[in-house]
């Protein structure tokens, strides 16, 4: 296997243009990227003439080329002035347990996705994620709700786990995590958006779910659609909010989210597909949240509604984020550092820093000038393995 990977790596080096520093290479586990501009995902200014050293699947060193030590015997990728970014993350998808989808995401530079309501097939997740040609799958498993609650009503979905008390909620969270769930998803959905009354979690039940997740080292994402349910989610201790609300967003709830460091995953593409002007309302509310200094993580709700969502790099979602007043840098941070945070993976992913997993996207052009440059892929590196390399410059 290592021999095959070595052959692949050397072929990729030839494709992108290699300037060898020595007569030998470090093989598939060690290489360095040079002659590039680095946007590291932290929101800091880009680093010109950057150098990224990758060893054993992780970033060993990063910085300006003239200030970064490079091992003697290592393959060198000359990127010809391209831009290097962290691998992107879509923090709200469905149907993530699908090899076709995972490969499509990975090859466009979306190297991690967070499935927020799916099966308890965590062994399948592990098998899929072991292949670097597929995007890493962060899985919540079934959504926690109540009998007769969302999403069973109104969608008839079986992708839920019903709880009947705070004690039962704690037990079911522990069982989910023992089975292999990465994070926890719960629904605080009263039905207002659907013009019906849907039974929902009590404050005690929602709080027990989130507290138990925290006690076991993970985070909880909360589905809401309207501001009254948002208030309840925040009272229960939500870590991130799945979906931008589309009714009037009170200023005090924005302030509460900011003071509690709660990320918003707005899923604007979902609201576009729902129609009836919903995306305009969602964009308006996101604009107010961003103006106030709120933290945003990119997520689209891919395949979570009866419509055709964009598979791959979510450029459409980014377009709506720009309409909401987000700069290209803010969008990149939302899709990297902040998205890693809501995946509970910020120590390993989301920024290009020494010690982190080598998930990297290399593009031609400057995405700070033109966000569409993110689709002009030069190279994708996932878990330290080159899974895509193009000859175009």
ABEGO torsion letter per residue (X at the ends): XAAAAAAAAAAAAAAAEBBBABABBAEAABBBBBGBBBBAGAGBBBBBGBBBBBBGGBBABBEBAAABBBBABBBBBBAGGBBBBBBBBBABBBGABBAAAAAAAAAAGBABBBBABBBABAAAAAAAAABAABBBBBBAEBBBBBBGBOAAOAAGBABBBBBABAAAAAAAAAAAAAAGBABBBBBBBAGAAAGBBBBBBBAAAAAAAAAAAAAAGBBBBBBBABAAAAAAAAAAGBABBBEBBABBBBAAAAAAAAAAGBBBBAGAAAAAAAEGGAAAAAAAAAAAAAAAGBBBBBBAGBGABBBBBBBEBBAAAAAAAAAAGBBAAAAAAAABAAAAAAAGAAAABGBBBBGBBBBBBBBBEBAAABAAAAABBABBBBGGBBABBBABX
